[in-house]
């Protein structure tokens, strides 16, 4: 029967999106995920919405299409396109291991109307002032991204490394282990907490998160209230056996009144597949076959228009805010303010659009991008920042801008990237080993891609760095390679990203004899 085929089709679609997005975050071996990421992430609601205010690329149209299709088909996004929704379905299946077969799986619950719409309104108000802190916690795509970046991806990489070590032990050297430069405990433990929360809710409460806490689910539920196609109960065929209500993971089927709360229904088709009499259909909803009894559901019609208009206004409000002020104090010692990647223009621009999904962190080839703890303040926890202790920004790399789904990091051409100044390196003389130990070094100058760091005569044939702030792009190569602790070179943030002068591309080629002489002179004293 046609109705019985809806659930398998929905499952195929949801598994496809789930596995592909999972691959985007865990892929450490190929460029497939980088090249094909935008086409799949265009169907994620919040990233597409935020990207709309940064550019009008293809990825920006996703939230518009999802909204239009939700008015026609209901909350298909929640059941078929949302990776966190599919993850919850997996955990619901897993939860059956802890329940007896005879125990009732789910039952109808009244909608938590005040909680749902209060959260949605708070999200809108925070977006009005440019604060995405609540979206960072509740956006379903970003929630799933945090689990991938800080939990699943490290686990997959660890398993891969163990497999490689087994191959090496048996004399097979075709694969190399992945290089893990840093492990941040705070984001890891936060990801574990998020994993336990969503797993517990899914196993024992079904789609409670989607219908109470998720602002995307609440907004799409408003649209689905009047969707053209809805799950409907045929009173003439229904025997009130309750099979559909037991299978409904949204707990939205009221068997007493033979009605389905379409604002909470995620169109999973479970009820259709289990009905023995064919008494429930996914059908054209107008004219309604029975009156709606809204007083039983706890939904207040007097608030409907106001809430609907507020929800529909979420797109306008998202781009109009200004980020709440964060600390800007600078000291003579290492910075305490996080630096944002090239293409993010400024910390304010970045933090008001980044939902901390972590895709840029997962795809960064040098691992310089890491999830923040308090580097962006409390409201920016888990957003990406440049951690030069882990790596440096590759001179020609543009990966993070190419994969960012929200527009927090816009794509740059290679020539633009090479001159984008995200910060300026600062030399701290009292920490340099040339001064403290009388040892020749020059590591910072050797690794500077723009030759903004030159070595000048200090004394006794020793050279120390001299910075050219006009040519420095703040890539962090000098800070990363510096062997001292604390570092004798620190990259300070540019509050607004600037354009550096062209690098001295041929400075070494013009003086080959001098370059060879310096290499011979420092070979014995090089700190590595």
C-alpha positions in Angstrom: 0.0 0.0 0.0 1.1 3.6 -0.7 0.7 4.7 2.9 2.9 1.8 4.1 5.7 3.0 1.8 5.9 6.4 3.3 7.9 5.3 6.4 10.6 3.4 4.4 11.1 6.4 2.1 11.4 8.7 5.1 13.9 6.4 6.7 16.1 6.2 3.6 16.1 10.0 3.3 16.9 10.6 7.0 19.7 7.9 7.0 21.2 9.5 3.8 21.4 13.0 5.4 22.6 11.6 8.8 25.5 9.6 7.3 26.5 12.3 4.9 26.7 15.0 7.6 28.4 12.5 9.9 31.0 12.0 7.2 31.5 15.8 6.8 32.6 15.9 10.4 34.6 12.7 10.7 36.4 12.7 7.3 40.1 13.2 7.9 41.3 11.4 4.7 39.7 12.9 1.6 38.5 16.2 0.1 35.0 14.9 -0.7 33.4 16.4 2.4 34.9 19.8 1.7 33.8 19.9 -2.0 30.3 18.6 -1.4 29.5 20.0 2.1 27.6 23.1 1.0 25.0 21.2 -1.1 24.0 19.1 1.9 24.2 21.8 4.5 21.9 24.0 2.5 19.1 22.0 3.9 20.0 22.8 7.6 17.6 25.5 8.8 19.6 27.7 11.2 22.9 27.6 9.2 21.0 28.5 6.1 19.1 31.3 7.9 22.3 32.9 9.3 24.1 32.5 6.0 21.2 34.5 4.4 22.4 37.6 6.1 26.0 37.2 4.9 25.5 36.3 1.3 22.8 35.2 -1.1 24.5 32.0 -2.2 22.7 28.7 -2.9 23.1 27.7 0.7 21.0 30.7 1.8 17.9 29.4 0.2 17.6 26.4 2.4 15.5 27.8 5.2 13.1 29.5 2.8 12.5 26.2 1.0 12.2 24.3 4.3 9.6 26.8 5.6 7.6 26.6 2.3 7.6 22.9 2.3 6.7 22.7 6.0 3.5 24.7 5.1 2.7 22.0 2.6 3.9 18.8 4.2 4.4 19.5 7.9 7.6 19.0 9.9 9.4 16.8 7.4 12.6 18.6 8.2 12.6 17.2 11.8 12.1 13.6 10.7 14.1 13.5 7.5 16.7 16.2 7.2 17.8 17.0 10.8 20.8 14.9 11.8 20.0 15.3 15.5 16.5 14.0 14.9 17.8 10.9 13.3 20.3 10.5 16.1 17.4 10.6 18.5 15.6 8.0 16.5 18.7 5.7 16.9 18.7 6.3 20.6 15.0 5.6 20.8 15.7 2.2 19.2 18.5 1.6 21.6 16.3 2.5 24.5 14.0 -0.4 23.7 16.7 -2.7 25.1 16.0 -1.2 28.6 12.2 -1.6 28.4 10.0 -4.7 28.6 8.2 -5.7 25.4 4.9 -5.4 27.2 5.5 -2.0 28.6 3.8 0.8 26.8 6.3 2.7 24.7 4.8 6.2 24.5 1.6 8.0 25.5 0.0 11.2 24.7 1.3 14.2 26.7 -0.1 17.7 26.7 2.1 20.3 24.8 4.4 22.4 26.9 3.1 25.5 25.2 4.5 28.1 27.5 7.9 26.6 27.6 8.1 26.1 23.8 7.1 29.5 22.8 9.0 31.2 25.6 12.2 29.6 24.4 11.5 30.7 20.8 10.8 34.3 22.0 14.0 34.4 24.1 16.0 33.2 21.1 14.5 36.0 19.0 15.3 38.6 21.6 18.8 37.4 21.9 19.2 37.5 18.2 17.9 41.0 18.3 21.0 42.0 20.3 23.3 39.9 18.2 23.7 37.1 20.7 23.6 33.5 19.5 24.4 31.9 22.9 21.0 30.1 23.1 21.2 28.9 19.5 24.7 27.5 20.3 23.0 25.2 22.8 19.7 24.5 21.1 20.1 24.6 17.3 19.8 20.9 16.4 22.4 20.9 13.6 24.9 22.7 15.8 24.1 20.3 18.7 24.9 17.4 16.5 28.0 19.1 15.2 29.4 19.5 18.8 28.9 15.8 19.4 30.8 15.1 16.2 33.7 17.6 16.7 34.5 16.9 20.3 33.3 13.3 20.7 32.6 11.2 17.6 35.5 12.5 15.4 38.2 11.9 18.1 36.8 8.4 18.7 36.9 7.6 15.0 40.4 9.0 14.6 41.6 7.0 17.6 40.1 3.8 16.2 41.8 4.5 12.8 45.2 5.0 14.6 44.8 1.7 16.4 44.1 0.0 13.1 47.2 1.6 11.6 49.4 0.6 14.5 48.1 -3.0 14.1 49.1 -2.9 10.4 52.5 -1.5 11.2 53.0 -4.2 13.8 52.4 -6.8 11.0 54.8 -5.1 8.6 52.2 -3.2 6.5 53.0 0.5 6.1 50.5 1.6 3.5 48.7 3.9 5.9 50.0 6.6 8.3 48.4 7.5 11.6 46.6 10.7 12.0 48.5 13.4 13.9 46.6 14.8 16.9 48.2 18.0 18.1 46.0 19.0 21.0 43.3 17.6 23.3 41.0 20.2 25.0 39.4 18.6 28.1 36.6 21.2 28.6 34.9 20.9 25.1 35.3 17.1 25.4 33.5 16.9 28.7 30.9 19.3 27.5 30.2 17.1 24.5 29.8 14.1 26.9 27.3 16.0 28.9 25.3 16.9 25.8 25.5 13.4 24.6 24.1 12.0 27.9 21.3 14.6 28.0 20.0 14.0 24.4 20.4 10.2 24.7 18.4 10.0 28.0 15.6 12.3 26.6 15.4 10.2 23.4 15.4 6.8 25.1 12.8 7.6 27.7 10.9 10.7 26.4 11.0 10.2 22.6 11.2 13.5 20.7 10.7 15.6 23.8 13.7 17.7 22.9 12.3 18.5 19.5 8.9 19.5 20.8 9.9 21.5 23.9 13.4 22.8 23.7 14.3 23.1 20.0 13.5 26.6 18.6 13.5 25.2 15.0 11.0 22.5 15.9 8.7 25.2 17.6 8.9 27.5 14.6 8.2 24.8 12.1 5.4 23.5 14.3 3.8 26.9 14.0 3.9 26.5 10.2 2.7 22.9 10.4 -0.4 24.0 12.3 -1.8 24.9 8.9 0.1 22.6 6.7 -1.8 21.3 3.6 -1.0 17.6 4.3 -1.3 16.3 7.8 -1.6 13.0 9.7 -5.4 12.4 10.1 -7.3 9.8 12.0 -10.3 8.3 10.1 -13.0 8.0 12.8 -15.0 5.5 10.7 -12.0 3.1 10.5 -10.4 3.7 13.9 -11.0 1.0 16.6 -9.1 3.0 19.2 -6.7 0.2 19.8 -4.0 2.7 20.7 -1.3 1.2 18.5 -0.6 4.6 16.9 -0.3 6.4 20.2 2.2 3.9 21.5 4.3 4.2 18.4 4.2 8.0 18.3 7.6 9.3 19.6 6.3 12.9 19.6 3.5 11.9 22.0 1.0 13.9 20.0 -1.8 11.5 19.3 -4.8 11.9 21.6 -6.9 8.7 21.4 -9.7 10.2 23.5 -10.4 12.9 21.0 -9.1 11.0 17.9 -6.9 13.9 16.9 -3.2 14.6 16.1 -1.4 17.7 17.3 0.1 18.7 14.0 2.3 21.3 15.6 4.2 18.5 17.4 3.9 15.8 14.8 7.3 15.3 13.0 5.8 13.2 10.2 7.7 10.1 11.0 4.9 7.9 9.7 5.3 5.4 12.6 1.6 5.6 13.3 0.7 4.8 9.7 2.9 1.7 9.6 1.6 0.2 12.8 -2.2 0.8 12.4 -3.8 -2.6 11.8 -7.0 -1.2 10.3 -5.6 1.5 8.1 -7.4 4.1 10.2 -4.7 6.8 10.0 -3.6 8.6 6.9 -1.2 11.2 5.7 -3.8 13.2 3.7 -5.1 16.6 2.5 -6.1 18.4 5.7 -8.8 20.8 4.3 -11.7 20.8 5.0 -11.1 19.3 8.4 -13.1 16.2 9.1 -13.7 17.1 12.7 -13.5 20.3 14.8 -10.3 21.1 16.5 -10.6 21.2 20.3 -7.8 23.5 21.2 -8.9 24.0 24.8 -7.9 20.3 25.5 -4.4 20.7 24.2 -3.4 23.7 26.3 -2.9 25.9 23.2 -4.2 29.4 23.7 -5.7 30.7 20.4 -5.4 34.3 21.7 -1.6 34.0 21.4 -1.5 32.2 18.1 -1.2 35.2 15.8 1.4 37.0 18.0 3.5 33.9 18.3 3.3 33.0 14.6 4.3 36.5 13.6 7.2 36.4 16.1 8.4 33.1 14.8 8.2 34.2 11.2 10.2 37.2 12.1 13.1 35.2 13.3 14.9 35.6 10.0 14.7 39.4 10.1 15.9 39.6 13.6 18.9 37.2 13.2 21.0 39.7 11.2 20.1 42.9 13.0 21.8 42.5 16.3 25.1 43.8 17.7 27.1 41.4 19.9 27.1 42.1 23.6 30.4 43.6 24.7 33.2 41.3 25.7 36.4 42.1 27.5 39.0 44.0 25.4 41.7 44.5 27.9 45.2 43.8 26.6 48.3 43.1 28.6 52.0 43.0 27.8 52.0 39.2 28.2 50.1 36.6 26.2 46.7 37.5 25.0 43.5 36.4 26.6 41.2 37.3 23.6 40.5 34.7 21.0 41.5 35.3 17.4 38.9 34.4 14.7 39.8 32.8 11.3 40.4 34.7 8.0 37.1 35.5 6.4 35.3 36.3 9.6 36.1 40.0 9.4 36.0 40.7 13.1 35.2 38.9 16.4 31.8 40.6 16.6 30.9 39.5 13.1 32.0 36.0 13.8 30.4 35.4 17.2 27.0 36.8 16.2 26.8 34.2 13.3 28.7 31.2 14.5 26.5 28.5 16.1 29.5 26.4 17.2 28.7 23.5 14.9 32.4 22.7 14.7 32.6 21.8 11.0 35.5 24.3 10.4 37.3 22.7 13.3 36.8 19.2 11.9 38.1 20.2 8.5 41.0 22.4 9.5 44.1 20.6 8.1 46.6 22.2 10.6 44.2 21.8 13.6 44.7 25.5 14.5 41.0 25.9 14.9 39.8 24.5 18.2 36.5 24.7 20.2 36.6 27.6 22.7 35.8 27.3 26.4 35.9 30.8 27.7 38.0 32.4 25.0 35.0 34.0 23.4 33.2 34.5 26.8 30.4 32.5 28.3 28.1 33.2 25.3 30.6 31.9 22.8 31.4 28.6 24.4 32.4 25.9 21.8 32.8 28.5 19.0 36.0 28.1 17.0 39.1 30.1 17.8 42.7 30.1 16.6 44.8 28.1 19.0 48.4 28.6 17.9 49.6 26.1 20.5 47.9 23.5 18.3 48.9 24.7 14.9 49.1 27.7 12.6 47.0 29.0 9.7 48.3 27.6 6.5 49.3 30.5 4.1 47.2 29.2 1.2 44.5 27.3 3.0 40.8 28.5 2.5 39.0 25.4 3.9 37.2 27.0 6.8 35.5 29.6 4.7 34.5 27.0 2.1 32.8 24.7 4.6 31.2 27.2 7.0 27.4 26.8 6.6 26.3 30.0 8.5 28.4 32.6 6.8 30.4 33.3 10.0 33.5 32.6 7.9 33.0 33.7 4.3 35.1 32.1 1.6 38.2 33.9 0.4 40.2 33.6 -2.7 43.8 32.5 -2.1 45.2 35.9 -3.0 42.8 37.5 -0.6 43.6 35.0 2.1 47.4 35.6 1.8 46.9 39.3 2.7 44.1 39.1 5.2 45.5 40.4 8.5 43.7 38.7 11.4 46.3 39.9 13.9 49.8 41.2 14.3 52.7 39.3 15.9 54.4 40.9 18.9 58.0 40.2 20.0 58.6 39.8 23.7 62.4 40.3 24.1 62.7 39.1 27.7 61.4 35.6 26.8 63.5 35.0 23.7 66.2 32.4 24.1 68.6 34.5 22.1 68.6 36.9 25.0 68.0 34.6 27.9 70.4 31.8 26.9 72.6 33.5 24.3 71.6 30.8 21.8 71.0 31.4 18.1 67.5 30.5 17.0 65.6 32.1 14.1 62.7 29.6 14.0 60.2 32.3 13.8 61.8 33.9 10.8 62.2 30.6 9.0 58.5 29.8 9.2 57.1 33.3 8.5 55.3 33.0 5.1 55.3 36.7 4.4 58.8 37.5 5.8 57.3 40.0 8.2 59.7 38.5 10.8 63.3 39.3 9.9 66.4 38.5 11.9 68.6 41.5 12.8 71.9 41.8 14.5 71.7 41.7 18.3 75.2 41.2 19.7 78.1 38.7 19.5 76.9 37.6 16.0 73.5 36.7 17.5 70.3 37.8 15.7 66.9 38.5 17.1 63.5 38.9 15.4 62.3 42.3 14.1 58.6 42.4 13.2 57.1 44.3 10.2 53.5 44.8 11.3 52.5 46.0 7.8 53.3 42.6 6.3 52.3 40.4 9.2 49.0 38.5 8.6 48.8 36.9 12.1 48.9 33.4 10.8 50.6 32.2 14.0 53.4 30.3 12.4 56.0 32.2 14.4 54.1 31.7 17.7 53.5 28.1 17.0 57.1 27.2 16.2 58.6 29.4 19.0 60.4 27.0 21.4 60.1 29.2 24.5 57.6 29.0 27.2 56.0 31.4 27.7 56.2 32.3 24.1 58.5 35.1 23.0 56.2 35.9 20.0 52.5 36.4 20.5 49.9 37.2 17.9 47.5 39.9 19.1 44.0 40.2 17.7 42.9 42.7 15.1 39.5 43.7 16.2 38.6 44.3 12.6 40.6 42.3 10.0 42.8 44.4 7.8 44.8 43.9 4.6 48.5 43.5 4.9 51.1 44.6 2.4 52.4 42.2 -0.1 54.9 39.7 1.3 58.5 39.7 0.4 58.4 36.7 -1.9 61.9 36.9 -3.2 63.8 38.1 -0.2 65.7 34.8 0.2 66.3 34.3 -3.5 68.0 37.7 -3.8 70.7 36.7 -1.3 71.3 33.0 -1.7 74.8 33.2 -0.3 73.6 35.0 2.8 70.9 32.3 3.3 73.4 29.5 3.1 75.7 31.2 5.5 73.0 31.7 8.0 71.9 28.1 7.8 75.5 26.9 8.4 76.0 29.3 11.3 72.8 28.3 13.1 72.9 24.5 12.4 74.5 23.6 15.7 72.4 25.9 17.8 69.0 25.3 16.3 66.7 24.4 19.1 65.0 21.4 17.4 
